[in-house]
Amino acid sequence: MRSNRIRTTVLAATTLLAALSLTACGGEDGTDAKKPAAAVQDTAGSPTPETSTAPEKDSTSPTDTEPAADTKPKAPAAAPKTKAPAAPKAKPKTPVTCTGANTKVTVTKVSRPVNHLLLTVTNKGDRPCYAYHAPMLRFDGAQAVFRVLEDSQPQAVVTLDPGQSAYAAIGLTGEPNGQKPYPSKHLGVTFADRNDGPINSASTELTLPAGTYWDDNGFVTYWQSEMADALTY
């Protein structure tokens, strides 16, 4: 019985000491020692969340906003280019007849063929001209125009553009027949019209090369486009 009382006494003393100890711990800083355990867990036991150090996203970042509107005024659109109307082509001028008024005529002596002269006519006008037929020649002192060599007639009328030339050969003498040649210093040149009539109003007089002689068997060719063609007769 005595030992049971001693054990009971000891147990009671131990319980008292534990209670006193709890009281001392709870009241040391003035807090309520009887505060529920759940509350203690929320305020002291839970880890405090760390403050994030990542930079906040800029709400004005170019990737999250629309591009800024271009406030610079745009240049007006260029007007479409239009081709200037082509200048109308000038109509070709109507050809006229070659005369002494719209041409220049020269006479020269040639070495081949012998006893030949060469007439050259050049268009000095501003439109084409037709050199019809053959030139009508008259040596000074002659009673008639020089004979025309019909075999020299070209296939078409010679047309001279401004600046172009045509040619006629003059055979001064023919086969010897005992006739004495006539000396001359000047030569009259008359152009023919389309009907082979003389255009007397525009005749040209040329000075012949020194020592020019001719006879009645001489001839003149039709106008030719090429000098070589004229000198083949």
C-alpha positions as a Markdown table, in Angstrom:
| # | Residue | x | y | z |
|---|---|---|---|---|
| 1 | Met | 0.0 | 0.0 | 0.0 |
| 2 | Arg | 2.8 | 2.2 | 0.9 |
| 3 | Ser | 4.6 | 1.7 | -2.4 |
| 4 | Asn | 1.4 | 2.6 | -4.4 |
| 5 | Arg | 1.1 | 5.8 | -2.5 |
| 6 | Ile | 4.7 | 6.7 | -3.2 |
| 7 | Arg | 4.2 | 6.0 | -7.0 |
| 8 | Thr | 1.0 | 8.1 | -7.0 |
| 9 | Thr | 2.8 | 10.9 | -5.3 |
| 10 | Val | 5.7 | 10.9 | -7.8 |
| 11 | Leu | 3.3 | 10.8 | -10.8 |
| 12 | Ala | 1.4 | 13.7 | -9.5 |
| 13 | Ala | 4.5 | 15.7 | -8.9 |
| 14 | Thr | 5.8 | 15.0 | -12.4 |
| 15 | Thr | 2.5 | 16.1 | -13.9 |
| 16 | Leu | 2.6 | 19.3 | -12.0 |
| 17 | Leu | 6.1 | 20.1 | -13.1 |
| 18 | Ala | 5.2 | 19.5 | -16.7 |
| 19 | Ala | 2.2 | 21.8 | -16.4 |
| 20 | Leu | 4.3 | 24.5 | -14.9 |
| 21 | Ser | 6.9 | 24.1 | -17.6 |
| 22 | Leu | 4.3 | 24.6 | -20.3 |
| 23 | Thr | 2.9 | 27.7 | -18.5 |
| 24 | Ala | 6.4 | 29.2 | -18.3 |
| 25 | Cys | 7.1 | 28.7 | -22.0 |
| 26 | Gly | 3.8 | 30.1 | -23.2 |
| 27 | Gly | 3.8 | 33.2 | -21.1 |
| 28 | Glu | 7.4 | 34.3 | -21.5 |
| 29 | Asp | 6.6 | 36.8 | -24.4 |
| 30 | Gly | 3.0 | 37.5 | -23.5 |
| 31 | Thr | 1.5 | 35.2 | -26.1 |
| 32 | Asp | -1.4 | 32.9 | -25.5 |
| 33 | Ala | 0.0 | 29.5 | -24.7 |
| 34 | Lys | -3.3 | 27.9 | -25.4 |
| 35 | Lys | -3.3 | 29.1 | -29.1 |
| 36 | Pro | -4.6 | 26.4 | -31.4 |
| 37 | Ala | -1.9 | 24.4 | -33.1 |
| 38 | Ala | -3.3 | 25.0 | -36.5 |
| 39 | Ala | -2.8 | 28.8 | -36.0 |
| 40 | Val | 0.7 | 28.3 | -35.0 |
| 41 | Gln | 1.4 | 26.2 | -38.0 |
| 42 | Asp | 0.0 | 29.0 | -40.4 |
| 43 | Thr | 2.1 | 31.8 | -38.8 |
| 44 | Ala | 5.3 | 30.1 | -37.9 |
| 45 | Gly | 5.5 | 26.7 | -39.4 |
| 46 | Ser | 4.6 | 27.6 | -43.1 |
| 47 | Pro | 7.5 | 28.6 | -45.2 |
| 48 | Thr | 7.3 | 32.2 | -46.3 |
| 49 | Pro | 7.1 | 32.4 | -50.2 |
| 50 | Glu | 10.2 | 34.0 | -51.7 |
| 51 | Thr | 9.9 | 37.2 | -53.7 |
| 52 | Ser | 10.3 | 36.6 | -57.4 |
| 53 | Thr | 13.4 | 38.3 | -59.0 |
| 54 | Ala | 12.3 | 37.8 | -62.6 |
| 55 | Pro | 11.6 | 41.2 | -64.4 |
| 56 | Glu | 8.0 | 41.9 | -65.1 |
| 57 | Lys | 7.0 | 41.8 | -68.7 |
| 58 | Asp | 6.8 | 45.3 | -70.3 |
| 59 | Ser | 3.3 | 45.9 | -71.3 |
| 60 | Thr | 4.6 | 48.2 | -74.1 |
| 61 | Ser | 7.0 | 45.7 | -75.6 |
| 62 | Pro | 6.9 | 45.8 | -79.4 |
| 63 | Thr | 6.0 | 42.1 | -79.5 |
| 64 | Asp | 2.8 | 42.7 | -77.6 |
| 65 | Thr | 1.7 | 45.9 | -79.3 |
| 66 | Glu | 0.8 | 46.8 | -82.9 |
| 67 | Pro | 3.4 | 48.7 | -85.0 |
| 68 | Ala | 3.2 | 52.4 | -84.6 |
| 69 | Ala | 1.3 | 54.1 | -87.4 |
| 70 | Asp | 3.5 | 56.0 | -89.8 |
| 71 | Thr | 2.5 | 59.6 | -89.4 |
| 72 | Lys | 4.8 | 60.8 | -92.3 |
| 73 | Pro | 2.6 | 61.9 | -95.2 |
| 74 | Lys | 3.0 | 59.6 | -98.2 |
| 75 | Ala | 4.1 | 61.1 | -101.5 |
| 76 | Pro | 1.4 | 61.1 | -104.1 |
| 77 | Ala | 1.5 | 58.3 | -106.6 |
| 78 | Ala | 3.3 | 59.2 | -109.8 |
| 79 | Ala | 1.0 | 59.7 | -112.7 |
| 80 | Pro | 1.4 | 56.9 | -115.3 |
| 81 | Lys | 3.7 | 57.9 | -118.1 |
| 82 | Thr | 2.1 | 58.4 | -121.4 |
| 83 | Lys | 3.9 | 58.2 | -124.7 |
| 84 | Ala | 4.0 | 61.4 | -126.6 |
| 85 | Pro | 2.2 | 61.1 | -129.9 |
| 86 | Ala | 4.6 | 60.3 | -132.7 |
| 87 | Ala | 5.2 | 63.2 | -134.9 |
| 88 | Pro | 3.5 | 62.7 | -138.2 |
| 89 | Lys | 5.9 | 61.6 | -140.9 |
| 90 | Ala | 6.5 | 64.2 | -143.5 |
| 91 | Lys | 4.9 | 63.4 | -146.8 |
| 92 | Pro | 7.4 | 62.7 | -149.6 |
| 93 | Lys | 7.7 | 65.7 | -151.8 |
| 94 | Thr | 6.5 | 65.3 | -155.4 |
| 95 | Pro | 9.3 | 65.0 | -157.9 |
| 96 | Val | 9.8 | 67.7 | -160.4 |
| 97 | Thr | 11.6 | 67.8 | -163.8 |
| 98 | Cys | 15.4 | 68.4 | -163.7 |
| 99 | Thr | 16.3 | 71.8 | -165.3 |
| 100 | Gly | 19.1 | 74.2 | -165.2 |
| 101 | Ala | 17.3 | 76.1 | -162.4 |
| 102 | Asn | 17.3 | 73.2 | -159.9 |
| 103 | Thr | 20.5 | 71.4 | -160.9 |
| 104 | Lys | 24.2 | 72.1 | -161.3 |
| 105 | Val | 25.8 | 70.9 | -164.5 |
| 106 | Thr | 29.6 | 70.4 | -165.2 |
| 107 | Val | 31.6 | 69.1 | -168.1 |
| 108 | Thr | 35.0 | 67.4 | -167.9 |
| 109 | Lys | 37.4 | 65.7 | -170.2 |
| 110 | Val | 38.1 | 62.0 | -169.7 |
| 111 | Ser | 41.0 | 59.9 | -170.8 |
| 112 | Arg | 39.0 | 56.9 | -171.6 |
| 113 | Pro | 37.3 | 56.6 | -174.0 |
| 114 | Val | 39.3 | 58.9 | -176.2 |
| 115 | Asn | 37.6 | 62.0 | -177.6 |
| 116 | His | 35.0 | 61.9 | -175.0 |
| 117 | Leu | 33.6 | 64.4 | -172.5 |
| 118 | Leu | 31.5 | 63.7 | -169.4 |
| 119 | Leu | 28.5 | 65.7 | -168.4 |
| 120 | Thr | 27.5 | 65.5 | -164.7 |
| 121 | Val | 24.2 | 66.9 | -163.4 |
| 122 | Thr | 23.6 | 67.2 | -159.6 |
| 123 | Asn | 20.2 | 67.9 | -158.0 |
| 124 | Lys | 20.7 | 71.0 | -155.9 |
| 125 | Gly | 16.9 | 71.4 | -155.1 |
| 126 | Asp | 15.0 | 70.2 | -152.0 |
| 127 | Arg | 12.9 | 67.6 | -153.9 |
| 128 | Pro | 13.6 | 64.7 | -156.3 |
| 129 | Cys | 13.8 | 65.5 | -160.0 |
| 130 | Tyr | 13.5 | 63.5 | -163.1 |
| 131 | Ala | 16.3 | 63.6 | -165.7 |
| 132 | Tyr | 14.3 | 62.9 | -168.8 |
| 133 | His | 15.7 | 61.5 | -172.0 |
| 134 | Ala | 19.1 | 63.0 | -173.0 |
| 135 | Pro | 20.5 | 66.5 | -172.7 |
| 136 | Met | 20.1 | 68.7 | -175.8 |
| 137 | Leu | 23.6 | 70.0 | -176.7 |
| 138 | Arg | 24.6 | 72.8 | -178.9 |
| 139 | Phe | 28.3 | 73.7 | -179.5 |
| 140 | Asp | 29.0 | 77.3 | -180.4 |
| 141 | Gly | 28.9 | 77.7 | -184.1 |
| 142 | Ala | 26.7 | 74.6 | -184.7 |
| 143 | Gln | 23.6 | 74.8 | -186.8 |
| 144 | Ala | 21.7 | 72.0 | -184.9 |
| 145 | Val | 21.7 | 70.1 | -181.6 |
| 146 | Phe | 24.1 | 67.2 | -181.2 |
| 147 | Arg | 22.9 | 63.7 | -182.2 |
| 148 | Val | 21.4 | 61.5 | -179.4 |
| 149 | Leu | 22.6 | 57.9 | -179.2 |
| 150 | Glu | 19.4 | 56.0 | -179.0 |
| 151 | Asp | 21.1 | 52.7 | -178.0 |
| 152 | Ser | 22.0 | 54.3 | -174.7 |
| 153 | Gln | 18.4 | 54.7 | -173.5 |
| 154 | Pro | 18.0 | 53.3 | -169.9 |
| 155 | Gln | 15.2 | 51.0 | -168.8 |
| 156 | Ala | 13.7 | 53.7 | -166.6 |
| 157 | Val | 13.8 | 57.4 | -166.2 |
| 158 | Val | 16.7 | 58.5 | -164.0 |
| 159 | Thr | 15.4 | 60.0 | -160.7 |
| 160 | Leu | 17.7 | 62.2 | -158.6 |
| 161 | Asp | 17.2 | 62.8 | -154.9 |
| 162 | Pro | 18.5 | 66.0 | -153.5 |
| 163 | Gly | 22.3 | 65.8 | -153.8 |
| 164 | Gln | 22.4 | 62.9 | -156.2 |
| 165 | Ser | 24.0 | 63.0 | -159.7 |
| 166 | Ala | 23.4 | 61.6 | -163.2 |
| 167 | Tyr | 25.8 | 61.3 | -166.1 |
| 168 | Ala | 25.9 | 61.6 | -169.9 |
| 169 | Ala | 28.8 | 60.9 | -172.2 |
| 170 | Ile | 29.7 | 63.1 | -175.2 |
| 171 | Gly | 31.4 | 61.4 | -178.1 |
| 172 | Leu | 33.1 | 64.3 | -179.8 |
| 173 | Thr | 33.9 | 62.6 | -183.1 |
| 174 | Gly | 32.8 | 59.5 | -185.0 |
| 175 | Glu | 34.5 | 57.4 | -187.7 |
| 176 | Pro | 36.9 | 59.5 | -189.7 |
| 177 | Asn | 35.3 | 60.6 | -193.0 |
| 178 | Gly | 37.7 | 63.3 | -194.1 |
| 179 | Gln | 35.7 | 66.0 | -192.4 |
| 180 | Lys | 37.7 | 68.6 | -190.5 |
| 181 | Pro | 36.6 | 68.9 | -186.8 |
| 182 | Tyr | 35.1 | 72.1 | -185.5 |
| 183 | Pro | 36.7 | 73.8 | -182.5 |
| 184 | Ser | 34.4 | 75.1 | -179.7 |
| 185 | Lys | 34.8 | 76.9 | -176.4 |
| 186 | His | 31.2 | 76.9 | -175.1 |
| 187 | Leu | 28.5 | 74.3 | -174.9 |
| 188 | Gly | 24.8 | 75.1 | -174.4 |
| 189 | Val | 22.9 | 72.4 | -172.4 |
| 190 | Thr | 19.0 | 72.3 | -172.5 |
| 191 | Phe | 17.0 | 69.8 | -170.5 |
| 192 | Ala | 14.2 | 67.8 | -172.0 |
| 193 | Asp | 10.7 | 67.5 | -170.5 |
| 194 | Arg | 8.7 | 64.4 | -170.2 |
| 195 | Asn | 7.6 | 64.5 | -173.8 |
| 196 | Asp | 11.2 | 65.0 | -174.9 |
| 197 | Gly | 10.6 | 68.7 | -175.7 |
| 198 | Pro | 13.2 | 71.3 | -174.9 |
| 199 | Ile | 12.9 | 73.4 | -171.7 |
| 200 | Asn | 14.5 | 76.5 | -173.2 |
| 201 | Ser | 13.7 | 78.7 | -170.3 |
| 202 | Ala | 16.3 | 77.0 | -168.1 |
| 203 | Ser | 19.2 | 76.3 | -170.4 |
| 204 | Thr | 22.8 | 76.2 | -169.1 |
| 205 | Glu | 26.0 | 77.4 | -170.9 |
| 206 | Leu | 29.2 | 75.7 | -170.0 |
| 207 | Thr | 32.9 | 76.5 | -170.8 |
| 208 | Leu | 34.5 | 73.6 | -172.6 |
| 209 | Pro | 37.9 | 72.2 | -171.8 |
| 210 | Ala | 40.6 | 73.8 | -173.9 |
| 211 | Gly | 41.3 | 72.1 | -177.2 |
| 212 | Thr | 37.8 | 70.7 | -177.6 |
| 213 | Tyr | 36.9 | 69.6 | -181.2 |
| 214 | Trp | 33.8 | 67.9 | -182.5 |
| 215 | Asp | 32.3 | 66.7 | -185.8 |
| 216 | Asp | 28.9 | 65.8 | -187.2 |
| 217 | Asn | 29.4 | 62.1 | -186.3 |
| 218 | Gly | 29.6 | 62.9 | -182.6 |
| 219 | Phe | 26.8 | 61.9 | -180.1 |
| 220 | Val | 25.5 | 62.3 | -176.6 |
| 221 | Thr | 24.0 | 59.5 | -174.5 |
| 222 | Tyr | 20.9 | 59.5 | -172.4 |
| 223 | Trp | 21.2 | 60.4 | -168.7 |
| 224 | Gln | 22.6 | 57.4 | -166.7 |
| 225 | Ser | 22.5 | 56.7 | -163.0 |
| 226 | Glu | 26.1 | 55.5 | -163.0 |
| 227 | Met | 29.2 | 57.1 | -164.6 |
| 228 | Ala | 30.5 | 53.8 | -165.8 |
| 229 | Asp | 27.3 | 53.1 | -167.7 |
| 230 | Ala | 27.6 | 56.5 | -169.5 |
| 231 | Leu | 31.3 | 55.9 | -170.4 |
| 232 | Thr | 30.6 | 52.5 | -172.0 |
| 233 | Tyr | 29.5 | 54.2 | -175.2 |
